[in-house]
Amino acid sequence: MKMHRLNNGLLMPAIGLGTFRSQKEDAYTATLEALKIGYRHIDTAAIYRNEAEVGRAIKDSKIPREELFITTKLWNTDQGYLSTKKALKRSLALLDLDYVDLYLLHWPKSYERTRDSWQAMEELYEDGFTKAIGVSNFNFHHLEHLFDTAVIMPAVNQVETHIELQNHKLQEFCMMHGIYLEAYAPLMSHHVKELLANETLKSLAEKHHKTPAQIALKYLYERDIIILPKSITPSRIKDNFEITDFELDDVDLETLRKLNKARKIFPEPDNIDY
Ligand SMILES: NC(=O)c1ccc[n+]([C@@H]2O[C@H](COP(=O)([O-])OP(=O)(O)OC[C@H]3O[C@@H](n4cnc5c(N)ncnc54)[C@H](OP(=O)(O)O)[C@@H]3O)[C@@H](O)[C@H]2O)c1
C-alpha cells in the first residue's frame, strides 16, 4: 500500500478506516478487525463519540504505536485558542494516546475563530501532541484566508470526494501548496447504494474481477488522494483494503473521470448551522 510523504516529512498511509456513524462497540470491533487485516490508519473525530472505543481497539491490537497513523478532529464548538488546546488533550485522554498523527480542524467557521484555533494547533504540533496538523471541509477561500496568518501550512485537507464529486481543481490547488487531499465519503456515504448501482462502475468491476466499491476507491487512490472508506462489516473492511492488486488503464481512468457531476452530499461549509 502507498504511503504519502506530507509537507513535514511524515508518512501517511493512503488508505484509512473511517469511523463516522460507527456506534461505540461497532467502532471498537471495526477498528480491531481493520488492524488485523493490515490497516494502519484510522480516522475518528471528537464529534463521532467513539474515540475511547477506537483507542481501546488500538491497545488491544498490540500493534506498536509508531506503526499506526491516527487522526482525530477539533469539533466546531471547541474552536478558539484555549478551547482547542483543551479539546486535543481531551481527545488524547479518550484515545489513551500521548499524541495523534494528524489533528484536523473539522469545519471552517469565522475567519477569527479559524485563525485562533489554527494558532493553538500550531503550538500543539510544536509541543508534540500531534505529528501533523490539517484542515477539513476547506474550500479555496477558506484556505486562502488561513494562509494569511498561518505559520505552519496544513499538511492535509479532508473533504468530501467521490466519483460524483471529483474535486480536480481543489486537488490541484492543494497540491500546489503542498497539501494532500483526503477523501471523505469516498463511497458516497449514505448514498452508497447509488454508487453500487452505477452501470459504469459495474462494468469496470466485471472487467477487473472486482466490486464497484473497489473500482470507485481505486480511482481516488490512483489520483494520490488519501481515502477513508468506513465500514463496520468485516468482509467490506477487507474488500476496501484490497485495491492494490489490479490496475486501471488510461481508458478506465478517462471513463471514470466522466462520472463527475460536482454533486455534493454533505452541506456546503459556509452553510452549516452546527
Ligand atoms: N471531515 C468530515 O467532515 C467528514 C465527514 C464525513 C466523513 N468523514 C470521514 O470519512 C469516512 C468515510 O465517510 P462516510 O463514513 O461518510 O462514508 P463512506 O465511507 O463513503 O460510506 C460508508 C457506507 O458505505 C458502506 N460500505 C462500506 N464499504 C462498502 C463496500 N465495500 N460495499 C458496499 N457498501 C460499503 C458502509 O456500510 P457498513 O458500515 O454497514 O458496512 C456505509 O454505509 C468517515 O467514516 C469519517 O471517518 C469525515
The ligand as a MOL file (V3000), in Angstrom:
LIG
                    3D

  0  0  0     0  0            999 V3000
M  V30 BEGIN CTAB
M  V30 COUNTS 48 52 0 0 0
M  V30 BEGIN ATOM
M  V30 1 N -14.3140 15.5790 7.8210 0
M  V30 2 C -15.6020 15.4220 7.7040 0
M  V30 3 O -16.3970 16.3670 7.8120 0
M  V30 4 C -16.1140 14.0430 7.4250 0
M  V30 5 C -17.4600 13.8700 7.0230 0
M  V30 6 C -17.8830 12.5720 6.7370 0
M  V30 7 C -16.9980 11.5230 6.8490 0
M  V30 8 N -15.7110 11.7070 7.2780 0 CHG=1
M  V30 9 C -14.7440 10.5760 7.4290 0
M  V30 10 O -14.7160 9.8300 6.2040 0
M  V30 11 C -15.1280 8.4870 6.4550 0
M  V30 12 C -15.8820 7.9020 5.2760 0
M  V30 13 O -17.0690 8.6230 5.0040 0
M  V30 14 P -18.5330 8.0510 5.3290 0
M  V30 15 O -18.4580 7.1720 6.5150 0
M  V30 16 O -19.4720 9.1940 5.3870 0 CHG=-1
M  V30 17 O -18.9440 7.2530 4.0470 0
M  V30 18 P -18.3410 6.1310 3.0420 0
M  V30 19 O -17.0960 5.5340 3.5640 0
M  V30 20 O -18.3350 6.7640 1.7120 0
M  V30 21 O -19.5320 5.0640 3.0350 0
M  V30 22 C -19.8880 4.3160 4.1530 0
M  V30 23 C -21.0920 3.4470 3.7960 0
M  V30 24 O -20.7410 2.5130 2.7780 0
M  V30 25 C -20.9630 1.1750 3.2190 0
M  V30 26 N -19.8510 0.3820 2.6630 0
M  V30 27 C -18.5430 0.4390 3.0040 0
M  V30 28 N -17.7970 -0.3690 2.2400 0
M  V30 29 C -18.6530 -0.9800 1.3860 0
M  V30 30 C -18.4730 -1.9340 0.3520 0
M  V30 31 N -17.2720 -2.4230 0.0550 0
M  V30 32 N -19.5810 -2.3490 -0.3160 0
M  V30 33 C -20.8080 -1.8620 -0.0160 0
M  V30 34 N -21.0450 -0.9550 0.9420 0
M  V30 35 C -19.9610 -0.4980 1.6430 0
M  V30 36 C -20.9410 1.2440 4.7380 0
M  V30 37 O -21.7460 0.2200 5.3020 0
M  V30 38 P -21.3470 -0.6830 6.5790 0
M  V30 39 O -20.6010 0.1540 7.5620 0
M  V30 40 O -22.6830 -1.1140 7.1020 0
M  V30 41 O -20.5320 -1.8280 6.0500 0
M  V30 42 C -21.5780 2.6220 4.9660 0
M  V30 43 O -22.9730 2.5410 4.8610 0
M  V30 44 C -15.9820 8.6290 7.7200 0
M  V30 45 O -16.2540 7.4080 8.3550 0
M  V30 46 C -15.1660 9.5910 8.5160 0
M  V30 47 O -14.0660 8.9490 9.1260 0
M  V30 48 C -15.2670 12.9650 7.5390 0
M  V30 END ATOM
M  V30 BEGIN BOND
M  V30 1 1 1 2
M  V30 2 2 2 3
M  V30 3 1 2 4
M  V30 4 1 4 5
M  V30 5 2 4 48
M  V30 6 2 5 6
M  V30 7 1 6 7
M  V30 8 2 7 8
M  V30 9 1 8 9
M  V30 10 1 8 48
M  V30 11 1 9 10
M  V30 12 1 9 46
M  V30 13 1 10 11
M  V30 14 1 11 12
M  V30 15 1 11 44
M  V30 16 1 12 13
M  V30 17 1 13 14
M  V30 18 2 14 15
M  V30 19 1 14 16
M  V30 20 1 14 17
M  V30 21 1 17 18
M  V30 22 2 18 19
M  V30 23 1 18 20
M  V30 24 1 18 21
M  V30 25 1 21 22
M  V30 26 1 22 23
M  V30 27 1 23 24
M  V30 28 1 23 42
M  V30 29 1 24 25
M  V30 30 1 25 26
M  V30 31 1 25 36
M  V30 32 1 26 27
M  V30 33 1 26 35
M  V30 34 2 27 28
M  V30 35 1 28 29
M  V30 36 1 29 30
M  V30 37 2 29 35
M  V30 38 1 30 31
M  V30 39 2 30 32
M  V30 40 1 32 33
M  V30 41 2 33 34
M  V30 42 1 34 35
M  V30 43 1 36 37
M  V30 44 1 36 42
M  V30 45 1 37 38
M  V30 46 2 38 39
M  V30 47 1 38 40
M  V30 48 1 38 41
M  V30 49 1 42 43
M  V30 50 1 44 45
M  V30 51 1 44 46
M  V30 52 1 46 47
M  V30 END BOND
M  V30 END CTAB
M  END
